[in-house]
Amino acid sequence: MDIEFRDSPETGSPRIVARIVEQDKLPGDLPLTIAEGAKATRFTGKAGQVFDGFADENGKLVRLALAGSGKKDTESRHAALEKAGAALAAKYLTSGESEIALDAASSGLDASETAAVLMGARLRSWRWDHYRTKLRDEQKRTLTKVVVIGAPDGAKAEWEDAQAVATGVEFTRELVAEPANIIYPESFVERCAKRFEGTGAELVVLDDAEMEKLGMGALLGVGLGSERPSRMLAIKWMGGAKDEAPIAFVGKGVTFDTGGISLKPGPGMEDMKWDMGGAGAVAGAMLALVLRKAKANVIGVCGLVENMPDGKAMRPGDVITSMSGQTIEVLNTDAEGRLVLCDALTWVQNEFKPARIVDLATLTGAMLVALGSEHAGVFSNNDDLADDLLHAGKQSGDKLWRFPLAPEYDKLLDSPIADMKNIGGRYAGSITAAQFLGRFIENDTPWAHLDVAGMVWADKPGATWDKGATGYGVRLLDRFIRNTVKG
């Protein structure tokens, strides 16, 4: 969606003019037909409510839309404004109108509030229609632009910063929405290479032979059953001080997960195209940071594999050797994400010596049981890091909930023939998965694991996303960098 700023209404301005309305404070300057119509339909200005009607203004018929932003003096003010912008986009996305105007002056919005409304509108307007060739006219997206009229000082600069994050979210959604015959390890890398071209970021790619030379037996073991070669991708953005150790984001990128020899049930397996949601979030977050020229040193690493049940595939009972040298008894080939991540974690520590590490993965079904699709789980060996992420989650709307790590859970991973098993039993599945990853963190490096299994895909529309890929994680990581590196 395009955003255009104008100082005042002009000839040919959009026929729909939107105003943002605070809860229970209907503006007194509204045309009578609009004011009475809003009251008659019980429009009170709650966040996300929308009412529209027609009014005569100087002999011209105008369609005026009111979008509720809730109570003004609340901590969730910006989230409510995003919801207002998103509600406008959802209502008019297929309306036949190509543009709407946002009357920022009459809405009483400041610069950051204006950007919040625009962020909501842009994110909610994203839809992946690339393969839909037979949409009826009333299903086709028509809304392509929001014209901001009378924006306050600084609003344009605020939006320029915010739209970099919106672009990152959209890139993540694109990667997650694509089917597995389109996005696989090699094409994931190619899509990133094209998207980051000319941005100043540096991409490092390892192929199967290079990873084998480094001893990445865990990651490569997952990819044995696939005709698609595996890849390790690092996106480097060194926008901070030269002598400052980077922050590392590490994403699980299983571009399709059949479960391998431990085959998943058929119903619902099509959803496993988004088992690369962690890697998708890392790629999108890196794009956001690069586009807004963040003053921070950040490395985004994506471990990319496809988990298939070929004759060469890893079997339950096999013992593999990770890059760290630790051996793993594989009891379930469907617990593959941790095998990808453990080698990615070792590599990023050896190669880049990060000050802090955050990994993201659609790792366990147990996380869905525990938290549903309202929060992602966070596990950490460092309280300060966990607190920073929890705070960033509240600010960004990508919410987190902390879970424990403890030696008592670690014992569940002990193997009689190897250093560890790749599963820990029926109970505490998300915790034992995190405990597994914790065995690959060296020198007490501050590390956090985010299990985002319930967050990267939505079966129904949300406040700022349509059904499908949500883009979860991008805004969280961007806010985390803003808060902690001041970048």
NUPA-90350 format. One record per residue (C-alpha): residue in three letters; x, z, y. Coordinates in nm, 3 decimals. Example, Ala and Ser with C-alpha at 12.3 -4.5 7.8 and 13.67 -1.06 7.14 Angstrom:
REM residues 2
@residu->ALA	x->1.230	z->0.780	y->-0.450
@residu->SER	x->1.367	z->0.714	y->-0.106
END
This chain:
REM residues 487
@residu->MET	x->0.000	z->0.000	y->0.000
@residu->ASP	x->0.128	z->-0.093	y->0.346
@residu->ILE	x->0.120	z->0.154	y->0.635
@residu->GLU	x->0.106	z->0.027	y->0.995
@residu->PHE	x->0.120	z->0.233	y->1.314
@residu->ARG	x->-0.070	z->0.131	y->1.630
@residu->ASP	x->-0.098	z->0.316	y->1.959
@residu->SER	x->-0.464	z->0.230	y->2.013
@residu->PRO	x->-0.752	z->0.033	y->1.857
@residu->GLU	x->-0.719	z->-0.341	y->1.897
@residu->THR	x->-0.935	z->-0.645	y->1.844
@residu->GLY	x->-0.955	z->-0.709	y->1.474
@residu->SER	x->-0.898	z->-0.345	y->1.379
@residu->PRO	x->-1.030	z->-0.242	y->1.037
@residu->ARG	x->-1.405	z->-0.205	y->1.007
@residu->ILE	x->-1.366	z->0.135	y->0.839
@residu->VAL	x->-1.232	z->0.411	y->1.064
@residu->ALA	x->-1.147	z->0.741	y->0.895
@residu->ARG	x->-1.123	z->1.086	y->1.050
@residu->ILE	x->-0.991	z->1.397	y->0.883
@residu->VAL	x->-1.230	z->1.690	y->0.916
@residu->GLU	x->-1.158	z->2.060	y->0.877
@residu->GLN	x->-1.395	z->2.256	y->0.654
@residu->ASP	x->-1.709	z->2.387	y->0.826
@residu->LYS	x->-1.600	z->2.240	y->1.162
@residu->LEU	x->-1.780	z->1.911	y->1.200
@residu->PRO	x->-1.651	z->1.750	y->1.524
@residu->GLY	x->-1.895	z->1.765	y->1.814
@residu->ASP	x->-1.820	z->1.411	y->1.935
@residu->LEU	x->-1.953	z->1.237	y->1.626
@residu->PRO	x->-2.235	z->0.984	y->1.667
@residu->LEU	x->-2.571	z->1.146	y->1.593
@residu->THR	x->-2.635	z->0.929	y->1.286
@residu->ILE	x->-2.301	z->1.033	y->1.135
@residu->ALA	x->-2.337	z->1.402	y->1.215
@residu->GLU	x->-2.692	z->1.423	y->1.078
@residu->GLY	x->-2.605	z->1.211	y->0.775
@residu->ALA	x->-2.310	z->1.435	y->0.690
@residu->LYS	x->-2.528	z->1.747	y->0.712
@residu->ALA	x->-2.800	z->1.584	y->0.501
@residu->THR	x->-2.556	z->1.508	y->0.220
@residu->ARG	x->-2.402	z->1.858	y->0.233
@residu->PHE	x->-2.068	z->1.732	y->0.354
@residu->THR	x->-1.880	z->2.042	y->0.473
@residu->GLY	x->-1.522	z->1.915	y->0.488
@residu->LYS	x->-1.398	z->2.064	y->0.163
@residu->ALA	x->-1.069	z->1.910	y->0.052
@residu->GLY	x->-1.138	z->1.573	y->-0.107
@residu->GLN	x->-1.497	z->1.534	y->0.017
@residu->VAL	x->-1.578	z->1.197	y->0.175
@residu->PHE	x->-1.884	z->1.087	y->0.372
@residu->ASP	x->-1.933	z->0.758	y->0.551
@residu->GLY	x->-2.201	z->0.594	y->0.758
@residu->PHE	x->-2.261	z->0.331	y->1.023
@residu->ALA	x->-2.271	z->0.392	y->1.396
@residu->ASP	x->-2.297	z->0.185	y->1.714
@residu->GLU	x->-1.993	z->0.218	y->1.937
@residu->ASN	x->-2.008	z->0.014	y->2.258
@residu->GLY	x->-2.230	z->-0.246	y->2.095
@residu->LYS	x->-2.011	z->-0.276	y->1.788
@residu->LEU	x->-2.120	z->-0.160	y->1.442
@residu->VAL	x->-1.853	z->0.074	y->1.305
@residu->ARG	x->-1.828	z->0.226	y->0.960
@residu->LEU	x->-1.701	z->0.579	y->1.014
@residu->ALA	x->-1.561	z->0.779	y->0.723
@residu->LEU	x->-1.507	z->1.154	y->0.725
@residu->ALA	x->-1.257	z->1.304	y->0.479
@residu->GLY	x->-1.247	z->1.678	y->0.426
@residu->SER	x->-0.918	z->1.867	y->0.445
@residu->GLY	x->-1.040	z->2.219	y->0.368
@residu->LYS	x->-0.950	z->2.529	y->0.568
@residu->LYS	x->-0.667	z->2.474	y->0.815
@residu->ASP	x->-0.477	z->2.801	y->0.795
@residu->THR	x->-0.385	z->2.803	y->0.425
@residu->GLU	x->-0.062	z->2.763	y->0.227
@residu->SER	x->-0.211	z->2.458	y->0.057
@residu->ARG	x->-0.276	z->2.275	y->0.387
@residu->HIS	x->-0.053	z->1.976	y->0.310
@residu->ALA	x->-0.184	z->1.947	y->-0.046
@residu->ALA	x->-0.539	z->1.944	y->0.093
@residu->LEU	x->-0.445	z->1.672	y->0.343
@residu->GLU	x->-0.296	z->1.464	y->0.062
@residu->LYS	x->-0.621	z->1.512	y->-0.125
@residu->ALA	x->-0.813	z->1.387	y->0.179
@residu->GLY	x->-0.599	z->1.074	y->0.202
@residu->ALA	x->-0.627	z->1.020	y->-0.172
@residu->ALA	x->-1.006	z->1.054	y->-0.162
@residu->LEU	x->-1.023	z->0.782	y->0.104
@residu->ALA	x->-0.805	z->0.551	y->-0.105
@residu->ALA	x->-1.008	z->0.613	y->-0.419
@residu->LYS	x->-1.338	z->0.546	y->-0.240
@residu->TYR	x->-1.235	z->0.219	y->-0.077
@residu->LEU	x->-0.979	z->0.086	y->-0.325
@residu->THR	x->-1.223	z->-0.167	y->-0.473
@residu->SER	x->-1.470	z->-0.173	y->-0.182
@residu->GLY	x->-1.398	z->-0.528	y->-0.072
@residu->GLU	x->-1.225	z->-0.401	y->0.241
@residu->SER	x->-0.855	z->-0.478	y->0.270
@residu->GLU	x->-0.774	z->-0.227	y->0.547
@residu->ILE	x->-0.891	z->0.107	y->0.678
@residu->ALA	x->-0.791	z->0.280	y->0.999
@residu->LEU	x->-0.687	z->0.645	y->1.018
@residu->ASP	x->-0.774	z->0.791	y->1.358
@residu->ALA	x->-0.492	z->1.043	y->1.374
@residu->ALA	x->-0.557	z->1.138	y->1.737
@residu->SER	x->-0.924	z->1.231	y->1.687
@residu->SER	x->-0.832	z->1.409	y->1.363
@residu->GLY	x->-0.595	z->1.644	y->1.547
@residu->LEU	x->-0.310	z->1.582	y->1.305
@residu->ASP	x->0.053	z->1.659	y->1.377
@residu->ALA	x->0.339	z->1.442	y->1.247
@residu->SER	x->0.385	z->1.607	y->0.908
@residu->GLU	x->0.010	z->1.630	y->0.853
@residu->THR	x->-0.029	z->1.261	y->0.924
@residu->ALA	x->0.243	z->1.184	y->0.669
@residu->ALA	x->0.066	z->1.404	y->0.414
@residu->VAL	x->-0.259	z->1.208	y->0.450
@residu->LEU	x->-0.070	z->0.882	y->0.413
@residu->MET	x->0.117	z->1.012	y->0.108
@residu->GLY	x->-0.211	z->1.096	y->-0.062
@residu->ALA	x->-0.358	z->0.757	y->0.022
@residu->ARG	x->-0.058	z->0.564	y->-0.103
@residu->LEU	x->-0.014	z->0.758	y->-0.426
@residu->ARG	x->-0.384	z->0.739	y->-0.515
@residu->SER	x->-0.396	z->0.365	y->-0.445
@residu->TRP	x->-0.130	z->0.285	y->-0.707
@residu->ARG	x->-0.270	z->0.110	y->-1.013
@residu->TRP	x->-0.093	z->-0.088	y->-1.285
@residu->ASP	x->-0.301	z->-0.406	y->-1.319
@residu->HIS	x->-0.014	z->-0.630	y->-1.428
@residu->TYR	x->-0.172	z->-0.725	y->-1.763
@residu->ARG	x->-0.538	z->-0.725	y->-1.661
@residu->THR	x->-0.650	z->-1.087	y->-1.626
@residu->LYS	x->-1.029	z->-1.062	y->-1.649
@residu->LEU	x->-1.131	z->-0.798	y->-1.397
@residu->ARG	x->-1.471	z->-0.849	y->-1.237
@residu->ASP	x->-1.466	z->-0.884	y->-0.858
@residu->GLU	x->-1.602	z->-0.533	y->-0.811
@residu->GLN	x->-1.317	z->-0.395	y->-1.025
@residu->LYS	x->-1.037	z->-0.568	y->-0.835
@residu->ARG	x->-0.827	z->-0.372	y->-0.593
@residu->THR	x->-0.883	z->-0.493	y->-0.238
@residu->LEU	x->-0.746	z->-0.213	y->-0.019
@residu->THR	x->-0.388	z->-0.294	y->0.076
@residu->LYS	x->-0.326	z->-0.133	y->0.415
@residu->VAL	x->-0.385	z->0.181	y->0.621
@residu->VAL	x->-0.358	z->0.137	y->0.998
@residu->VAL	x->-0.271	z->0.463	y->1.175
@residu->ILE	x->-0.414	z->0.480	y->1.527
@residu->GLY	x->-0.287	z->0.725	y->1.786
@residu->ALA	x->-0.025	z->0.887	y->1.565
@residu->PRO	x->0.151	z->1.191	y->1.714
@residu->ASP	x->0.518	z->1.185	y->1.810
@residu->GLY	x->0.743	z->1.191	y->1.505
@residu->ALA	x->0.478	z->1.073	y->1.260
@residu->LYS	x->0.647	z->0.741	y->1.195
@residu->ALA	x->0.980	z->0.911	y->1.118
@residu->GLU	x->0.804	z->1.162	y->0.891
@residu->TRP	x->0.641	z->0.878	y->0.705
@residu->GLU	x->0.966	z->0.684	y->0.667
@residu->ASP	x->1.110	z->0.986	y->0.488
@residu->ALA	x->0.796	z->1.046	y->0.281
@residu->GLN	x->0.755	z->0.685	y->0.173
@residu->ALA	x->1.095	z->0.695	y->0.001
@residu->VAL	x->0.952	z->0.967	y->-0.222
@residu->ALA	x->0.632	z->0.770	y->-0.272
@residu->THR	x->0.839	z->0.471	y->-0.382
@residu->GLY	x->1.021	z->0.692	y->-0.633
@residu->VAL	x->0.692	z->0.820	y->-0.773
@residu->GLU	x->0.563	z->0.464	y->-0.806
@residu->PHE	x->0.880	z->0.354	y->-0.986
@residu->THR	x->0.840	z->0.637	y->-1.236
@residu->ARG	x->0.477	z->0.543	y->-1.291
@residu->GLU	x->0.576	z->0.181	y->-1.347
@residu->LEU	x->0.834	z->0.273	y->-1.611
@residu->VAL	x->0.596	z->0.511	y->-1.790
@residu->ALA	x->0.298	z->0.273	y->-1.776
@residu->GLU	x->0.481	z->-0.026	y->-1.924
@residu->PRO	x->0.429	z->-0.082	y->-2.299
@residu->ALA	x->0.716	z->-0.031	y->-2.542
@residu->ASN	x->0.760	z->-0.403	y->-2.605
@residu->ILE	x->0.845	z->-0.437	y->-2.235
@residu->ILE	x->1.036	z->-0.115	y->-2.165
@residu->TYR	x->1.295	z->-0.028	y->-2.427
@residu->PRO	x->1.650	z->0.107	y->-2.380
@residu->GLU	x->1.807	z->-0.220	y->-2.264
@residu->SER	x->1.518	z->-0.325	y->-2.039
@residu->PHE	x->1.493	z->0.026	y->-1.891
@residu->VAL	x->1.853	z->-0.014	y->-1.779
@residu->GLU	x->1.786	z->-0.366	y->-1.650
@residu->ARG	x->1.480	z->-0.249	y->-1.454
@residu->CYS	x->1.687	z->0.029	y->-1.294
@residu->ALA	x->1.978	z->-0.204	y->-1.219
@residu->LYS	x->1.742	z->-0.438	y->-1.034
@residu->ARG	x->1.567	z->-0.157	y->-0.848
@residu->PHE	x->1.888	z->0.015	y->-0.734
@residu->GLU	x->2.066	z->-0.304	y->-0.635
@residu->GLY	x->2.200	z->-0.281	y->-0.281
@residu->THR	x->2.102	z->0.084	y->-0.237
@residu->GLY	x->2.453	z->0.233	y->-0.256
@residu->ALA	x->2.393	z->0.404	y->-0.589
@residu->GLU	x->2.637	z->0.344	y->-0.876
@residu->LEU	x->2.510	z->0.284	y->-1.229
@residu->VAL	x->2.714	z->0.364	y->-1.539
@residu->VAL	x->2.592	z->0.234	y->-1.876
@residu->LEU	x->2.718	z->0.320	y->-2.224
@residu->ASP	x->2.631	z->0.099	y->-2.522
@residu->ASP	x->2.620	z->0.192	y->-2.891
@residu->ALA	x->2.990	z->0.124	y->-2.948
@residu->GLU	x->3.096	z->0.336	y->-2.651
@residu->MET	x->2.870	z->0.622	y->-2.754
@residu->GLU	x->2.995	z->0.603	y->-3.112
@residu->LYS	x->3.351	z->0.626	y->-2.984
@residu->LEU	x->3.253	z->0.940	y->-2.791
@residu->GLY	x->3.099	z->1.091	y->-3.105
@residu->MET	x->2.733	z->1.091	y->-2.999
@residu->GLY	x->2.604	z->1.116	y->-3.355
@residu->ALA	x->2.284	z->1.297	y->-3.254
@residu->LEU	x->2.155	z->1.041	y->-3.003
@residu->LEU	x->2.270	z->0.746	y->-3.212
@residu->GLY	x->2.114	z->0.901	y->-3.523
@residu->VAL	x->1.772	z->0.883	y->-3.358
@residu->GLY	x->1.814	z->0.514	y->-3.281
@residu->LEU	x->1.935	z->0.410	y->-3.629
@residu->GLY	x->1.593	z->0.291	y->-3.743
@residu->SER	x->1.531	z->0.065	y->-3.445
@residu->GLU	x->1.629	z->-0.297	y->-3.388
@residu->ARG	x->1.673	z->-0.201	y->-3.023
@residu->PRO	x->2.021	z->-0.070	y->-2.939
@residu->SER	x->2.041	z->0.267	y->-2.764
@residu->ARG	x->2.180	z->0.324	y->-2.417
@residu->MET	x->2.309	z->0.602	y->-2.195
@residu->LEU	x->2.245	z->0.547	y->-1.825
@residu->ALA	x->2.390	z->0.743	y->-1.535
@residu->ILE	x->2.275	z->0.686	y->-1.176
@residu->LYS	x->2.529	z->0.830	y->-0.931
@residu->TRP	x->2.446	z->0.915	y->-0.572
@residu->MET	x->2.729	z->1.086	y->-0.388
@residu->GLY	x->2.576	z->1.142	y->-0.045
@residu->GLY	x->2.709	z->1.494	y->0.004
@residu->ALA	x->3.047	z->1.653	y->0.068
@residu->LYS	x->3.333	z->1.492	y->-0.123
@residu->ASP	x->3.455	z->1.819	y->-0.275
@residu->GLU	x->3.109	z->1.941	y->-0.378
@residu->ALA	x->3.020	z->1.942	y->-0.749
@residu->PRO	x->2.705	z->1.736	y->-0.819
@residu->ILE	x->2.365	z->1.845	y->-0.941
@residu->ALA	x->2.274	z->1.676	y->-1.270
@residu->PHE	x->1.928	z->1.565	y->-1.376
@residu->VAL	x->1.902	z->1.465	y->-1.742
@residu->GLY	x->1.599	z->1.286	y->-1.887
@residu->LYS	x->1.476	z->1.224	y->-2.239
@residu->GLY	x->1.415	z->0.851	y->-2.273
@residu->VAL	x->1.255	z->0.784	y->-2.611
@residu->THR	x->1.092	z->0.455	y->-2.518
@residu->PHE	x->0.871	z->0.468	y->-2.825
@residu->ASP	x->0.839	z->0.747	y->-3.078
@residu->THR	x->0.687	z->0.678	y->-3.419
@residu->GLY	x->0.833	z->1.005	y->-3.545
@residu->GLY	x->1.081	z->0.810	y->-3.759
@residu->ILE	x->1.067	z->0.884	y->-4.131
@residu->SER	x->0.860	z->1.193	y->-4.042
@residu->LEU	x->0.594	z->0.944	y->-3.932
@residu->LYS	x->0.329	z->1.051	y->-3.683
@residu->PRO	x->-0.040	z->0.995	y->-3.763
@residu->GLY	x->-0.165	z->0.654	y->-3.651
@residu->PRO	x->-0.444	z->0.764	y->-3.412
@residu->GLY	x->-0.294	z->0.829	y->-3.071
@residu->MET	x->0.050	z->0.691	y->-3.156
@residu->GLU	x->0.007	z->0.433	y->-2.880
@residu->ASP	x->0.055	z->0.717	y->-2.633
@residu->MET	x->0.414	z->0.751	y->-2.745
@residu->LYS	x->0.521	z->0.476	y->-2.506
@residu->TRP	x->0.539	z->0.756	y->-2.249
@residu->ASP	x->0.779	z->0.968	y->-2.452
@residu->MET	x->1.038	z->0.846	y->-2.202
@residu->GLY	x->0.860	z->1.028	y->-1.918
@residu->GLY	x->1.155	z->1.260	y->-1.858
@residu->ALA	x->1.394	z->0.968	y->-1.811
@residu->GLY	x->1.133	z->0.793	y->-1.599
@residu->ALA	x->1.110	z->1.098	y->-1.372
@residu->VAL	x->1.488	z->1.112	y->-1.336
@residu->ALA	x->1.506	z->0.742	y->-1.243
@residu->GLY	x->1.225	z->0.779	y->-0.988
@residu->ALA	x->1.374	z->1.093	y->-0.838
@residu->MET	x->1.711	z->0.926	y->-0.802
@residu->LEU	x->1.547	z->0.629	y->-0.631
@residu->ALA	x->1.372	z->0.863	y->-0.385
@residu->LEU	x->1.699	z->1.041	y->-0.304
@residu->VAL	x->1.890	z->0.716	y->-0.264
@residu->LEU	x->1.626	z->0.550	y->-0.044
@residu->ARG	x->1.610	z->0.844	y->0.195
@residu->LYS	x->1.990	z->0.875	y->0.191
@residu->ALA	x->1.987	z->1.237	y->0.078
@residu->LYS	x->2.294	z->1.434	y->0.185
@residu->ALA	x->2.361	z->1.553	y->-0.168
@residu->ASN	x->2.571	z->1.467	y->-0.471
@residu->VAL	x->2.335	z->1.401	y->-0.761
@residu->ILE	x->2.381	z->1.243	y->-1.104
@residu->GLY	x->2.075	z->1.120	y->-1.293
@residu->VAL	x->2.133	z->1.069	y->-1.665
@residu->CYS	x->1.887	z->0.899	y->-1.902
@residu->GLY	x->1.938	z->0.908	y->-2.279
@residu->LEU	x->1.753	z->0.599	y->-2.404
@residu->VAL	x->1.653	z->0.534	y->-2.765
@residu->GLU	x->1.366	z->0.406	y->-2.977
@residu->ASN	x->1.264	z->0.616	y->-3.279
@residu->MET	x->1.151	z->0.388	y->-3.565
@residu->PRO	x->1.117	z->0.427	y->-3.948
@residu->ASP	x->1.348	z->0.146	y->-4.064
@residu->GLY	x->1.544	z->0.153	y->-4.389
@residu->LYS	x->1.849	z->0.257	y->-4.190
@residu->ALA	x->1.666	z->0.542	y->-4.020
@residu->MET	x->1.780	z->0.901	y->-4.029
@residu->ARG	x->1.616	z->1.102	y->-4.310
@residu->PRO	x->1.489	z->1.459	y->-4.325
@residu->GLY	x->1.772	z->1.664	y->-4.471
@residu->ASP	x->2.051	z->1.455	y->-4.318
@residu->VAL	x->2.332	z->1.635	y->-4.136
@residu->ILE	x->2.460	z->1.473	y->-3.817
@residu->THR	x->2.744	z->1.561	y->-3.581
@residu->SER	x->2.678	z->1.583	y->-3.209
@residu->MET	x->2.922	z->1.490	y->-2.934
@residu->SER	x->2.998	z->1.861	y->-2.889
@residu->GLY	x->3.120	z->1.876	y->-3.249
@residu->GLN	x->2.833	z->2.098	y->-3.358
@residu->THR	x->2.651	z->1.987	y->-3.673
@residu->ILE	x->2.274	z->1.961	y->-3.704
@residu->GLU	x->2.059	z->1.964	y->-4.017
@residu->VAL	x->1.767	z->1.731	y->-3.939
@residu->LEU	x->1.456	z->1.873	y->-4.106
@residu->ASN	x->1.211	z->1.665	y->-3.906
@residu->THR	x->1.296	z->1.327	y->-3.753
@residu->ASP	x->1.002	z->1.369	y->-3.515
@residu->ALA	x->1.196	z->1.645	y->-3.339
@residu->GLU	x->1.419	z->1.375	y->-3.196
@residu->GLY	x->1.412	z->1.438	y->-2.822
@residu->ARG	x->1.642	z->1.738	y->-2.847
@residu->LEU	x->1.889	z->1.525	y->-3.044
@residu->VAL	x->1.896	z->1.272	y->-2.761
@residu->LEU	x->1.929	z->1.540	y->-2.495
@residu->CYS	x->2.202	z->1.744	y->-2.663
@residu->ASP	x->2.448	z->1.452	y->-2.650
@residu->ALA	x->2.338	z->1.361	y->-2.297
@residu->LEU	x->2.397	z->1.721	y->-2.187
@residu->THR	x->2.744	z->1.729	y->-2.343
@residu->TRP	x->2.837	z->1.396	y->-2.186
@residu->VAL	x->2.721	z->1.487	y->-1.836
@residu->GLN	x->2.916	z->1.813	y->-1.848
@residu->ASN	x->3.233	z->1.646	y->-1.972
@residu->GLU	x->3.210	z->1.347	y->-1.741
@residu->PHE	x->3.076	z->1.489	y->-1.413
@residu->LYS	x->3.131	z->1.871	y->-1.419
@residu->PRO	x->2.795	z->1.948	y->-1.252
@residu->ALA	x->2.729	z->2.273	y->-1.068
@residu->ARG	x->2.371	z->2.292	y->-1.202
@residu->ILE	x->2.179	z->2.097	y->-1.466
@residu->VAL	x->1.806	z->2.031	y->-1.493
@residu->ASP	x->1.673	z->1.836	y->-1.790
@residu->LEU	x->1.323	z->1.693	y->-1.821
@residu->ALA	x->1.159	z->1.595	y->-2.148
@residu->THR	x->0.822	z->1.535	y->-2.309
@residu->LEU	x->0.963	z->1.756	y->-2.579
@residu->THR	x->0.698	z->1.949	y->-2.771
@residu->GLY	x->0.331	z->1.939	y->-2.855
@residu->ALA	x->0.347	z->2.318	y->-2.844
@residu->MET	x->0.380	z->2.295	y->-2.466
@residu->LEU	x->0.046	z->2.115	y->-2.448
@residu->VAL	x->-0.109	z->2.393	y->-2.654
@residu->ALA	x->0.036	z->2.657	y->-2.423
@residu->LEU	x->-0.018	z->2.502	y->-2.079
@residu->GLY	x->-0.237	z->2.195	y->-2.120
@residu->SER	x->-0.192	z->1.951	y->-1.834
@residu->GLU	x->-0.182	z->2.199	y->-1.545
@residu->HIS	x->0.182	z->2.311	y->-1.558
@residu->ALA	x->0.510	z->2.208	y->-1.715
@residu->GLY	x->0.717	z->2.475	y->-1.884
@residu->VAL	x->1.053	z->2.585	y->-1.744
@residu->PHE	x->1.324	z->2.756	y->-1.948
@residu->SER	x->1.651	z->2.864	y->-1.790
@residu->ASN	x->1.971	z->3.060	y->-1.843
@residu->ASN	x->1.983	z->3.137	y->-1.471
@residu->ASP	x->1.720	z->3.326	y->-1.271
@residu->ASP	x->1.820	z->3.177	y->-0.936
@residu->LEU	x->1.787	z->2.823	y->-1.069
@residu->ALA	x->1.452	z->2.902	y->-1.231
@residu->ASP	x->1.323	z->3.055	y->-0.906
@residu->ASP	x->1.439	z->2.752	y->-0.706
@residu->LEU	x->1.251	z->2.519	y->-0.940
@residu->LEU	x->0.937	z->2.732	y->-0.943
@residu->HIS	x->0.936	z->2.737	y->-0.562
@residu->ALA	x->0.990	z->2.362	y->-0.543
@residu->GLY	x->0.705	z->2.315	y->-0.790
@residu->LYS	x->0.463	z->2.509	y->-0.572
@residu->GLN	x->0.565	z->2.314	y->-0.262
@residu->SER	x->0.552	z->1.971	y->-0.424
@residu->GLY	x->0.243	z->2.019	y->-0.639
@residu->ASP	x->0.442	z->1.950	y->-0.958
@residu->LYS	x->0.371	z->2.295	y->-1.093
@residu->LEU	x->0.588	z->2.493	y->-1.338
@residu->TRP	x->0.547	z->2.809	y->-1.546
@residu->ARG	x->0.847	z->3.001	y->-1.681
@residu->PHE	x->0.895	z->3.078	y->-2.050
@residu->PRO	x->1.153	z->3.309	y->-2.212
@residu->LEU	x->1.483	z->3.241	y->-2.383
@residu->ALA	x->1.618	z->3.513	y->-2.613
@residu->PRO	x->1.859	z->3.559	y->-2.908
@residu->GLU	x->1.566	z->3.657	y->-3.130
@residu->TYR	x->1.429	z->3.303	y->-3.105
@residu->ASP	x->1.775	z->3.154	y->-3.148
@residu->LYS	x->1.797	z->3.291	y->-3.502
@residu->LEU	x->1.509	z->3.065	y->-3.605
@residu->LEU	x->1.741	z->2.766	y->-3.571
@residu->ASP	x->2.008	z->2.886	y->-3.812
@residu->SER	x->2.078	z->2.646	y->-4.100
@residu->PRO	x->2.222	z->2.734	y->-4.442
@residu->ILE	x->2.442	z->2.422	y->-4.448
@residu->ALA	x->2.507	z->2.326	y->-4.083
@residu->ASP	x->2.554	z->2.488	y->-3.744
@residu->MET	x->2.182	z->2.462	y->-3.674
@residu->LYS	x->1.850	z->2.303	y->-3.773
@residu->ASN	x->1.663	z->2.075	y->-3.537
@residu->ILE	x->1.337	z->2.270	y->-3.572
@residu->GLY	x->1.265	z->2.639	y->-3.579
@residu->GLY	x->0.941	z->2.677	y->-3.769
@residu->ARG	x->0.572	z->2.682	y->-3.689
@residu->TYR	x->0.566	z->2.934	y->-3.404
@residu->ALA	x->0.723	z->2.933	y->-3.055
@residu->GLY	x->0.803	z->2.563	y->-3.091
@residu->SER	x->0.869	z->2.501	y->-2.722
@residu->ILE	x->1.097	z->2.804	y->-2.701
@residu->THR	x->1.304	z->2.715	y->-3.006
@residu->ALA	x->1.341	z->2.359	y->-2.872
@residu->ALA	x->1.482	z->2.503	y->-2.549
@residu->GLN	x->1.705	z->2.742	y->-2.746
@residu->PHE	x->1.841	z->2.440	y->-2.932
@residu->LEU	x->1.935	z->2.268	y->-2.607
@residu->GLY	x->2.089	z->2.588	y->-2.475
@residu->ARG	x->2.353	z->2.572	y->-2.749
@residu->PHE	x->2.499	z->2.267	y->-2.577
@residu->ILE	x->2.545	z->2.424	y->-2.233
@residu->GLU	x->2.909	z->2.508	y->-2.172
@residu->ASN	x->3.079	z->2.774	y->-1.958
@residu->ASP	x->2.749	z->2.936	y->-1.859
@residu->THR	x->2.665	z->2.641	y->-1.633
@residu->PRO	x->2.330	z->2.713	y->-1.466
@residu->TRP	x->2.081	z->2.505	y->-1.663
@residu->ALA	x->1.706	z->2.463	y->-1.676
@residu->HIS	x->1.493	z->2.273	y->-1.926
@residu->LEU	x->1.154	z->2.139	y->-1.816
@residu->ASP	x->0.912	z->2.056	y->-2.095
@residu->VAL	x->0.680	z->1.807	y->-1.925
@residu->ALA	x->0.483	z->1.701	y->-2.233
@residu->GLY	x->0.142	z->1.753	y->-2.073
@residu->MET	x->0.225	z->1.619	y->-1.729
@residu->VAL	x->0.352	z->1.259	y->-1.733
@residu->TRP	x->0.027	z->1.097	y->-1.847
@residu->ALA	x->-0.333	z->1.176	y->-1.753
@residu->ASP	x->-0.646	z->1.084	y->-1.946
@residu->LYS	x->-0.855	z->1.107	y->-1.629
@residu->PRO	x->-0.789	z->1.064	y->-1.257
@residu->GLY	x->-0.635	z->1.350	y->-1.061
@residu->ALA	x->-0.613	z->1.427	y->-0.691
@residu->THR	x->-0.338	z->1.174	y->-0.617
@residu->TRP	x->-0.325	z->0.960	y->-0.930
@residu->ASP	x->-0.554	z->0.738	y->-1.131
@residu->LYS	x->-0.589	z->0.761	y->-1.507
@residu->GLY	x->-0.250	z->0.691	y->-1.667
@residu->ALA	x->0.104	z->0.757	y->-1.547
@residu->THR	x->0.121	z->1.043	y->-1.294
@residu->GLY	x->0.481	z->1.020	y->-1.170
@residu->TYR	x->0.528	z->1.391	y->-1.239
@residu->GLY	x->0.872	z->1.531	y->-1.167
@residu->VAL	x->0.985	z->1.303	y->-0.884
@residu->ARG	x->0.849	z->1.516	y->-0.601
@residu->LEU	x->0.962	z->1.833	y->-0.777
@residu->LEU	x->1.324	z->1.718	y->-0.804
@residu->ASP	x->1.326	z->1.577	y->-0.451
@residu->ARG	x->1.195	z->1.905	y->-0.309
@residu->PHE	x->1.445	z->2.101	y->-0.519
@residu->ILE	x->1.731	z->1.904	y->-0.362
@residu->ARG	x->1.589	z->1.944	y->-0.012
@residu->ASN	x->1.561	z->2.321	y->-0.056
@residu->THR	x->1.886	z->2.399	y->-0.233
@residu->VAL	x->2.137	z->2.143	y->-0.108
@residu->LYS	x->1.964	z->2.101	y->0.228
@residu->GLY	x->1.980	z->1.732	y->0.150
END
